[in-house]
Amino acid sequence: MNNVLLDRIIKDGLATLSTMDSVSYRIDNIILGKSIYTMKDCDTVFSDMNLCLILFEQGYGFSYFQDDIDYDSAQQWVNQDVRDVLKTDIPLYIKVALADAVYSMIHTINHTYTYRHFKGTLRDKATARAQELVRGIPKKSKVVLLGAVAEIIDECNKKDIDLTVLDLESSKIGLHFDKTTIQNGLEVSQDTIASADYVIATGMIFVSCTADDLFEKARAGNYKLILYMETGSNFGGSLIAHGAHKVLSEMFPYYDFHGDTKYIVHQKNV
């Protein structure tokens, strides 16, 4: 599948970075691992997500992913120039994390953003994030949520939103949260998504090769695309120009780590 948008983001980011002084392009550290987690009001333990954190002298890049972890291959990319690594055949999750790192360095050098903060427990912060995502969505709107998140489901139900929740993880399909049942994303037609008023998705759309199609339909006016991004959060702000309606960029360490969580909301001017 195509990754035209991701390639464009990388090209633009590297072009911007090339105009800056004292940039270190060297990859210092790659951290790979598995996330084993649960969700609010749920007894099931999930293990469908892996994680990649790539560290540079002036920034970092992050990606969740569902592919196998190749620890041996990762060794060849440490100590290398990110520009050279991006020219090679690398796993998509590495490519997304490197794209994220490029924009992290841009923001660090430029001191681009003033961040807001989520505060409280991880559930407090997850709820605050969900409230921010659904803010501005009118009651009774038809919304498709790609990837089950209990707090987002809660906030949509509070607004009496006509919600469809799709997920690809077999252990989540069929679970009930309040009045909402998680459906199999592979069995729901694309027309269901295209006919929504709003689609809410995570940055993992860039790892699952679905970003191009989602953005194409958003630009065509099928729906308004809202993104919440841990994966790719640093390049989240650039996505408004490509058709996103709203992007919530959440900065590492994320809401499920102790302490305040930095974030910024990018909003299309309407």
Rosetta blueprint (number, residue, H / E / L):
1 M L
2 N L
3 N L
4 V H
5 L H
6 L H
7 D H
8 R H
9 I H
10 I H
11 K H
12 D H
13 G H
14 L H
15 A H
16 T H
17 L H
18 S L
19 T L
20 M L
21 D L
22 S L
23 V L
24 S L
25 Y L
26 R E
27 I L
28 D L
29 N E
30 I E
31 I E
32 L E
33 G E
34 K E
35 S E
36 I E
37 Y E
38 T L
39 M L
40 K L
41 D L
42 C L
43 D L
44 T L
45 V L
46 F E
47 S E
48 D E
49 M E
50 N E
51 L E
52 C E
53 L E
54 I E
55 L E
56 F L
57 E L
58 Q L
59 G L
60 Y E
61 G E
62 F E
63 S E
64 Y E
65 F E
66 Q L
67 D L
68 D L
69 I L
70 D L
71 Y H
72 D H
73 S H
74 A H
75 Q L
76 Q L
77 W L
78 V L
79 N L
80 Q L
81 D E
82 V H
83 R H
84 D H
85 V H
86 L L
87 K L
88 T L
89 D L
90 I L
91 P L
92 L H
93 Y H
94 I H
95 K H
96 V H
97 A H
98 L H
99 A H
100 D H
101 A H
102 V H
103 Y H
104 S H
105 M H
106 I H
107 H H
108 T H
109 I H
110 N H
111 H L
112 T L
113 Y L
114 T L
115 Y L
116 R E
117 H E
118 F E
119 K L
120 G L
121 T L
122 L H
123 R H
124 D H
125 K H
126 A H
127 T H
128 A H
129 R H
130 A H
131 Q H
132 E H
133 L H
134 V H
135 R L
136 G L
137 I L
138 P L
139 K L
140 K L
141 S L
142 K E
143 V E
144 V E
145 L E
146 L E
147 G L
148 A L
149 V L
150 A H
151 E H
152 I H
153 I H
154 D H
155 E H
156 C H
157 N H
158 K H
159 K L
160 D L
161 I L
162 D E
163 L E
164 T E
165 V E
166 L E
167 D E
168 L L
169 E L
170 S L
171 S L
172 K L
173 I L
174 G L
175 L L
176 H E
177 F E
178 D L
179 K L
180 T E
181 T E
182 I E
183 Q E
184 N E
185 G L
186 L L
187 E L
188 V L
189 S L
190 Q H
191 D H
192 T H
193 I H
194 A H
195 S L
196 A L
197 D L
198 Y E
199 V E
200 I E
201 A E
202 T E
203 G H
204 M H
205 I H
206 F H
207 V L
208 S L
209 C L
210 T L
211 A H
212 D H
213 D H
214 L H
215 F H
216 E H
217 K H
218 A H
219 R H
220 A L
221 G L
222 N L
223 Y L
224 K E
225 L E
226 I E
227 L E
228 Y E
229 M E
230 E L
231 T L
232 G L
233 S H
234 N H
235 F H
236 G H
237 G H
238 S H
239 L H
240 I H
241 A H
242 H H
243 G L
244 A L
245 H L
246 K E
247 V E
248 L E
249 S E
250 E E
251 M L
252 F L
253 P L
254 Y L
255 Y L
256 D L
257 F L
258 H L
259 G L
260 D L
261 T E
262 K E
263 Y E
264 I E
265 V E
266 H E
267 Q E
268 K L
269 N L
270 V L
